[in-house]
Amino acid sequence: MTGMPVAPVDAPVSPLLSTPGAVAAEGVDAGVAAHYGDPMREQRLLEEGLAVVDLSNRAVITVSGQDRLTWLHSMTTQTVTGLAPRTSVETLVLSPKGHVEHALHLVDDGSTTWITVEPGTGPSLVAWLESMRFMLRVEVADVSAHWAVLGEPIGAESVPGEPLAWVDPWPGLVGDTVAYGPVEGHPAAGRAWRLALRSLVRRARVAPQPRPSPPRDRRRRVRRGSARPFAAPCRRRSRGRARW
């Protein structure tokens, strides 16, 4: 039907869709769950700051290399030269006629610039960035298969030790921008929202190495019972009972 939203092309599919009770979303939200069986309760928990929103159908792009910030600064609408680590910026890629091609939610970690964009637009953004590299020291990668985006009701920038996150600056003014209307008393003033990046790659477990056999004289002492007994490590529970 004309005017109806369609599913984004090449959008990542969330692993949370396999959660019991998950109901797959359709149209522009395809790839994530619309809800998990109780949308009203889930909405209340989100409003109370006790839940997150699965936005892992958003594309995640990384740009590394010494020239990454000056390069992005030269091609987008926002000032990102000298951007401090863990400082969020929203910047746009415009067409020659001034139409918005991509809205980049951008944050740098000190060595890599992380960008999230609308579902299904990652491949076209990567292709455009690759076409603009020339001789600059930059590397572009689509890491959507390895990283997920989660919406959190938090209005603060991430700090070391936390997952990297992009804080939505709206409705505030950023940089040298100018408001087209009154800023004070805006209905969204004080809105707390950020997009956190979570790795989908599980850490590989290191296989336990076989313990070397003790010397022959030590084995004799063990058989005779002279060695100290082995105590297995345990984790204590709140009631004082050991949990092995």
DRENDO-1510 file (C-alpha; in Angstrom, 1 decimal, always signed):
<recs>
REC; n; res; u; v; w
REC; 1; MET; +0.0; +0.0; +0.0 .
REC; 2; THR; +1.3; +3.4; -0.9 .
REC; 3; GLY; +2.6; +5.4; +2.1 .
REC; 4; MET; +3.0; +2.4; +4.4 .
REC; 5; PRO; +6.4; +2.0; +6.0 .
REC; 6; VAL; +8.4; -0.9; +4.7 .
REC; 7; ALA; +11.0; -3.1; +6.3 .
REC; 8; PRO; +14.6; -1.7; +6.1 .
REC; 9; VAL; +16.9; -3.5; +3.7 .
REC; 10; ASP; +19.9; -5.3; +5.2 .
REC; 11; ALA; +18.9; -4.3; +8.8 .
REC; 12; PRO; +20.5; -6.5; +11.5 .
REC; 13; VAL; +18.2; -8.9; +13.3 .
REC; 14; SER; +18.3; -8.8; +17.1 .
REC; 15; PRO; +19.2; -11.9; +19.1 .
REC; 16; LEU; +16.6; -10.8; +21.6 .
REC; 17; LEU; +13.8; -11.9; +19.2 .
REC; 18; SER; +14.4; -15.4; +20.5 .
REC; 19; THR; +13.4; -14.3; +24.0 .
REC; 20; PRO; +10.2; -16.1; +25.1 .
REC; 21; GLY; +7.2; -13.9; +24.6 .
REC; 22; ALA; +8.9; -11.6; +22.0 .
REC; 23; VAL; +6.6; -10.3; +19.3 .
REC; 24; ALA; +8.5; -9.2; +16.2 .
REC; 25; ALA; +8.0; -5.7; +15.0 .
REC; 26; GLU; +7.1; -4.9; +11.4 .
REC; 27; GLY; +7.8; -2.1; +8.8 .
REC; 28; VAL; +10.6; +0.3; +9.7 .
REC; 29; ASP; +11.1; -1.5; +13.1 .
REC; 30; ALA; +11.6; -4.9; +11.6 .
REC; 31; GLY; +14.5; -6.8; +13.1 .
REC; 32; VAL; +13.6; -6.1; +16.8 .
REC; 33; ALA; +10.8; -7.0; +19.1 .
REC; 34; ALA; +7.7; -4.7; +19.3 .
REC; 35; HIS; +7.2; -6.0; +22.9 .
REC; 36; TYR; +7.7; -9.1; +25.0 .
REC; 37; GLY; +4.2; -10.0; +25.9 .
REC; 38; ASP; +3.1; -7.1; +28.2 .
REC; 39; PRO; +3.7; -3.8; +26.4 .
REC; 40; MET; +1.9; -1.7; +29.1 .
REC; 41; ARG; +4.0; -3.0; +31.9 .
REC; 42; GLU; +7.2; -2.7; +29.8 .
REC; 43; GLN; +6.3; +0.9; +29.1 .
REC; 44; ARG; +5.9; +1.7; +32.8 .
REC; 45; LEU; +9.2; +0.1; +33.6 .
REC; 46; LEU; +10.9; +2.2; +30.9 .
REC; 47; GLU; +9.4; +5.3; +32.2 .
REC; 48; GLU; +10.6; +4.5; +35.7 .
REC; 49; GLY; +14.1; +3.9; +34.4 .
REC; 50; LEU; +14.1; +0.2; +35.0 .
REC; 51; ALA; +14.1; -1.1; +31.3 .
REC; 52; VAL; +16.0; -0.5; +28.1 .
REC; 53; VAL; +14.8; -0.6; +24.4 .
REC; 54; ASP; +16.3; -3.0; +21.9 .
REC; 55; LEU; +17.5; -0.8; +18.9 .
REC; 56; SER; +19.9; -3.4; +17.6 .
REC; 57; ASN; +18.4; -3.1; +14.1 .
REC; 58; ARG; +20.4; +0.2; +13.9 .
REC; 59; ALA; +23.6; +0.0; +11.9 .
REC; 60; VAL; +26.9; +0.5; +13.8 .
REC; 61; ILE; +29.9; +1.9; +11.8 .
REC; 62; THR; +33.4; +2.5; +13.1 .
REC; 63; VAL; +36.0; +4.9; +11.7 .
REC; 64; SER; +39.6; +4.5; +12.9 .
REC; 65; GLY; +42.8; +6.2; +11.9 .
REC; 66; GLN; +44.6; +9.4; +12.8 .
REC; 67; ASP; +42.6; +11.6; +10.3 .
REC; 68; ARG; +39.2; +10.3; +11.3 .
REC; 69; LEU; +37.8; +13.4; +13.1 .
REC; 70; THR; +39.2; +16.0; +10.7 .
REC; 71; TRP; +37.9; +13.8; +7.8 .
REC; 72; LEU; +34.4; +13.5; +9.2 .
REC; 73; HIS; +34.4; +17.3; +10.1 .
REC; 74; SER; +35.1; +18.1; +6.5 .
REC; 75; MET; +32.1; +16.1; +5.2 .
REC; 76; THR; +29.3; +16.6; +7.8 .
REC; 77; THR; +27.4; +19.5; +9.3 .
REC; 78; GLN; +28.8; +19.4; +12.9 .
REC; 79; THR; +32.1; +20.4; +14.3 .
REC; 80; VAL; +33.9; +17.2; +15.4 .
REC; 81; THR; +37.6; +18.2; +15.1 .
REC; 82; GLY; +39.3; +17.7; +18.4 .
REC; 83; LEU; +36.2; +15.9; +19.8 .
REC; 84; ALA; +36.9; +14.7; +23.4 .
REC; 85; PRO; +36.4; +11.0; +24.1 .
REC; 86; ARG; +32.9; +10.0; +25.2 .
REC; 87; THR; +31.4; +13.3; +24.0 .
REC; 88; SER; +28.2; +12.8; +21.9 .
REC; 89; VAL; +27.6; +14.6; +18.7 .
REC; 90; GLU; +24.8; +14.5; +16.1 .
REC; 91; THR; +26.0; +15.4; +12.6 .
REC; 92; LEU; +24.4; +15.1; +9.2 .
REC; 93; VAL; +25.5; +14.0; +5.7 .
REC; 94; LEU; +23.7; +16.2; +3.2 .
REC; 95; SER; +23.1; +15.9; -0.5 .
REC; 96; PRO; +24.4; +18.6; -2.9 .
REC; 97; LYS; +20.9; +20.1; -2.7 .
REC; 98; GLY; +20.9; +20.1; +1.1 .
REC; 99; HIS; +18.7; +17.1; +1.7 .
REC; 100; VAL; +19.6; +14.9; +4.7 .
REC; 101; GLU; +21.1; +11.6; +3.5 .
REC; 102; HIS; +22.3; +10.3; +6.9 .
REC; 103; ALA; +21.9; +11.4; +10.5 .
REC; 104; LEU; +25.0; +10.2; +12.3 .
REC; 105; HIS; +24.9; +9.6; +16.1 .
REC; 106; LEU; +28.6; +9.9; +16.7 .
REC; 107; VAL; +30.9; +9.4; +19.7 .
REC; 108; ASP; +34.6; +8.8; +19.9 .
REC; 109; ASP; +36.5; +6.6; +22.4 .
REC; 110; GLY; +39.9; +8.2; +21.9 .
REC; 111; SER; +41.1; +5.9; +19.1 .
REC; 112; THR; +37.9; +5.0; +17.1 .
REC; 113; THR; +34.8; +7.0; +16.2 .
REC; 114; TRP; +31.6; +5.0; +16.6 .
REC; 115; ILE; +28.5; +5.9; +14.5 .
REC; 116; THR; +25.0; +4.5; +14.6 .
REC; 117; VAL; +22.5; +5.2; +11.8 .
REC; 118; GLU; +18.9; +4.3; +10.9 .
REC; 119; PRO; +18.1; +0.7; +10.2 .
REC; 120; GLY; +19.0; -0.4; +6.7 .
REC; 121; THR; +21.2; +2.6; +5.9 .
REC; 122; GLY; +24.6; +1.2; +7.1 .
REC; 123; PRO; +25.7; -0.3; +3.8 .
REC; 124; SER; +25.0; +2.9; +1.8 .
REC; 125; LEU; +26.8; +5.1; +4.4 .
REC; 126; VAL; +29.9; +2.8; +4.4 .
REC; 127; ALA; +30.0; +2.9; +0.6 .
REC; 128; TRP; +29.8; +6.7; +0.6 .
REC; 129; LEU; +32.5; +7.0; +3.2 .
REC; 130; GLU; +34.8; +4.6; +1.3 .
REC; 131; SER; +34.4; +6.7; -1.8 .
REC; 132; MET; +35.6; +9.7; +0.1 .
REC; 133; ARG; +38.7; +8.3; +1.7 .
REC; 134; PHE; +41.2; +9.3; -1.0 .
REC; 135; MET; +44.8; +9.3; +0.6 .
REC; 136; LEU; +43.7; +10.0; +4.2 .
REC; 137; ARG; +44.6; +7.7; +7.1 .
REC; 138; VAL; +41.2; +6.3; +7.9 .
REC; 139; GLU; +39.6; +2.9; +8.0 .
REC; 140; VAL; +35.8; +2.3; +7.8 .
REC; 141; ALA; +34.1; -0.8; +9.0 .
REC; 142; ASP; +30.5; -2.0; +9.4 .
REC; 143; VAL; +30.4; -3.8; +12.8 .
REC; 144; SER; +26.6; -4.2; +13.0 .
REC; 145; ALA; +27.0; -8.0; +13.2 .
REC; 146; HIS; +29.1; -7.7; +16.4 .
REC; 147; TRP; +27.6; -4.7; +18.2 .
REC; 148; ALA; +24.0; -3.9; +19.3 .
REC; 149; VAL; +22.4; -0.6; +20.2 .
REC; 150; LEU; +20.2; -0.3; +23.4 .
REC; 151; GLY; +18.2; +2.7; +24.3 .
REC; 152; GLU; +18.6; +3.7; +27.9 .
REC; 153; PRO; +16.6; +6.3; +30.0 .
REC; 154; ILE; +19.8; +8.0; +31.1 .
REC; 155; GLY; +20.8; +11.6; +30.3 .
REC; 156; ALA; +24.5; +11.4; +31.1 .
REC; 157; GLU; +27.6; +10.7; +29.0 .
REC; 158; SER; +29.2; +7.3; +29.5 .
REC; 159; VAL; +32.3; +7.2; +31.8 .
REC; 160; PRO; +35.3; +4.9; +31.7 .
REC; 161; GLY; +34.2; +1.4; +32.8 .
REC; 162; GLU; +30.8; +1.7; +31.2 .
REC; 163; PRO; +29.8; +0.7; +27.7 .
REC; 164; LEU; +30.3; +3.6; +25.2 .
REC; 165; ALA; +27.1; +5.6; +24.7 .
REC; 166; TRP; +25.7; +8.4; +22.6 .
REC; 167; VAL; +23.5; +10.9; +24.5 .
REC; 168; ASP; +20.7; +12.6; +22.6 .
REC; 169; PRO; +21.3; +16.4; +22.7 .
REC; 170; TRP; +17.7; +17.2; +21.7 .
REC; 171; PRO; +16.0; +19.6; +22.4 .
REC; 172; GLY; +19.1; +21.5; +23.6 .
REC; 173; LEU; +21.3; +23.6; +21.3 .
REC; 174; VAL; +24.7; +22.2; +20.1 .
REC; 175; GLY; +27.7; +24.2; +19.2 .
REC; 176; ASP; +27.0; +27.3; +17.3 .
REC; 177; THR; +23.5; +26.3; +16.3 .
REC; 178; VAL; +20.5; +28.7; +16.5 .
REC; 179; ALA; +17.0; +27.8; +17.7 .
REC; 180; TYR; +14.0; +28.6; +15.4 .
REC; 181; GLY; +11.7; +28.9; +18.4 .
REC; 182; PRO; +11.7; +29.3; +22.2 .
REC; 183; VAL; +14.0; +26.9; +24.0 .
REC; 184; GLU; +12.8; +27.5; +27.6 .
REC; 185; GLY; +9.7; +25.5; +28.5 .
REC; 186; HIS; +10.2; +22.9; +25.8 .
REC; 187; PRO; +8.1; +19.8; +26.4 .
REC; 188; ALA; +11.1; +17.6; +26.1 .
REC; 189; ALA; +13.3; +19.6; +28.4 .
REC; 190; GLY; +15.1; +17.3; +30.8 .
REC; 191; ARG; +14.5; +14.3; +28.6 .
REC; 192; ALA; +17.0; +11.6; +29.5 .
REC; 193; TRP; +17.9; +9.3; +26.6 .
REC; 194; ARG; +21.1; +7.7; +25.3 .
REC; 195; LEU; +22.1; +4.8; +23.0 .
REC; 196; ALA; +24.5; +2.4; +24.5 .
REC; 197; LEU; +26.8; +0.0; +22.5 .
REC; 198; ARG; +26.9; -3.6; +23.6 .
REC; 199; SER; +29.1; -6.3; +22.2 .
REC; 200; LEU; +27.4; -9.3; +20.8 .
REC; 201; VAL; +30.7; -11.3; +20.8 .
REC; 202; ARG; +30.9; -13.6; +23.7 .
REC; 203; ARG; +34.3; -13.8; +25.4 .
REC; 204; ALA; +36.0; -17.1; +24.6 .
REC; 205; ARG; +36.6; -19.2; +27.6 .
REC; 206; VAL; +40.1; -20.4; +28.1 .
REC; 207; ALA; +40.3; -24.2; +28.4 .
REC; 208; PRO; +41.8; -25.3; +31.6 .
REC; 209; GLN; +45.4; -26.5; +31.2 .
REC; 210; PRO; +46.3; -29.9; +32.6 .
REC; 211; ARG; +48.2; -29.8; +35.8 .
REC; 212; PRO; +51.7; -31.2; +35.6 .
REC; 213; SER; +52.3; -34.5; +37.3 .
REC; 214; PRO; +54.2; -34.1; +40.6 .
REC; 215; PRO; +57.7; -35.6; +41.0 .
REC; 216; ARG; +57.8; -39.3; +42.0 .
REC; 217; ASP; +58.9; -38.5; +45.6 .
REC; 218; ARG; +55.9; -36.1; +45.9 .
REC; 219; ARG; +53.5; -38.8; +44.7 .
REC; 220; ARG; +54.8; -41.1; +47.4 .
REC; 221; ARG; +54.0; -38.4; +50.0 .
REC; 222; VAL; +50.5; -37.9; +48.7 .
REC; 223; ARG; +49.8; -41.7; +48.9 .
REC; 224; ARG; +51.0; -41.7; +52.5 .
REC; 225; GLY; +48.6; -38.8; +53.4 .
REC; 226; SER; +51.3; -36.3; +54.2 .
REC; 227; ALA; +50.1; -33.7; +51.7 .
REC; 228; ARG; +47.7; -30.9; +52.7 .
REC; 229; PRO; +44.0; -31.6; +51.7 .
REC; 230; PHE; +42.7; -29.8; +48.6 .
REC; 231; ALA; +39.9; -27.3; +49.3 .
REC; 232; ALA; +37.5; -26.4; +46.4 .
REC; 233; PRO; +36.7; -22.7; +46.1 .
REC; 234; CYS; +33.2; -21.7; +46.9 .
REC; 235; ARG; +30.9; -18.7; +46.8 .
REC; 236; ARG; +28.9; -17.9; +50.0 .
REC; 237; ARG; +25.2; -17.1; +49.7 .
REC; 238; SER; +23.3; -14.6; +51.7 .
REC; 239; ARG; +22.2; -17.2; +54.3 .
REC; 240; GLY; +25.7; -18.3; +55.0 .
REC; 241; ARG; +25.5; -21.6; +53.1 .
REC; 242; ALA; +28.3; -22.4; +50.7 .
REC; 243; ARG; +27.5; -22.7; +47.1 .
REC; 244; TRP; +30.0; -24.8; +45.1 .
</recs>
